[in-house]
């Protein structure tokens, strides 16, 4: 399959991009990851329709873009973080 990304509305071409042609449950090649990364910079919203992912599949997909960000590490109130399902860098708050 080949990634295709098109604006949803031609009158606002950089607001919503509709991505199709790939299955996010499968590992993507470097060229596809780079194209998705560029599209995330171009569009305010990038939509992948019909991609039901489990939590584990979503984490695996996200890790293709680099290390996961565990979020704000210091806050005005203490919070506790628990490692999430053995994924380094992913936490449950």
N, C-alpha and C positions, 0 to 999 in steps of 0.2 A: 504494500500500500504506500501511497505517496501523500505526504502532508499537503493540504491546501488550506489557506487562510484567506477569507474574504470579508470585507466590511458588511455588517448586517444592513446598514442604511447608508446609501450613497451620499445623502445630504450631510451626514456626520461620519465621514469615512474613517476617522481615527478613534471613535468612541468604543464601538463593540466589534470585535473580530470573531468570526465563526470559524473554528478549526474543524477539519474533517480529514478522513483518509488514513487515520492511524488508530491502533488499539493501544490505549495507555497502559493496559495490563502487561504488555510486552516491552522488553528493553528496546530503547531507540538508539539508532546510530548517532554518531557525533554531529553529523550534518543536520539531522532532524532536531536534536537538542538545541543546537545553535539557532535554527530557524524559529523554534518556539521561544527561545530566550529573546530574540530580536522582536518577535511579535508581542511579547509581554511588555517590552519597552515602547512599542508603537501604540498599542491599544490600551485604553483605560480598563476595559474588560475583555478577557479572552475566554470564549465559551467552547467547551468540548461537549457536544450533546451526545446522549446515549452511551455514557461511559460510567456504568455503575462499578465503583471501586470499593473494595473492603478497606479498612483502615491500614492493614499491612500493605496492600497494593498501592495505596496513596503514598505511604511513606517510601516504599521502594521506588516509585515513580519520581517523587520529589528529590530523592538522593542522587538522581542522575544529573541534577543541576549543581551539586556540590553539597558541602556539609549543611545540615539543618541548623537553623537558628533557634536556640531554646528560648529566645525572647529576652525581655528585660530582666537583668540579673539582680538589680538593686531597686527597691521600691520604698515608699514611705511607710509601709507596713510589712512585716515579715510574711513571706509565703513559703510553702514547702513544695519541693519538686521531687517527684518520684520517677525513676527511669521507666520509660514506656516500652514494654514488650521487647526489651533487649536491644533496641535501636540506640546506638550511641548518638547523643545530641538531641534526642526526642524525649520530652518529659510530659508527665501528667501533673497538672496543677491542682 
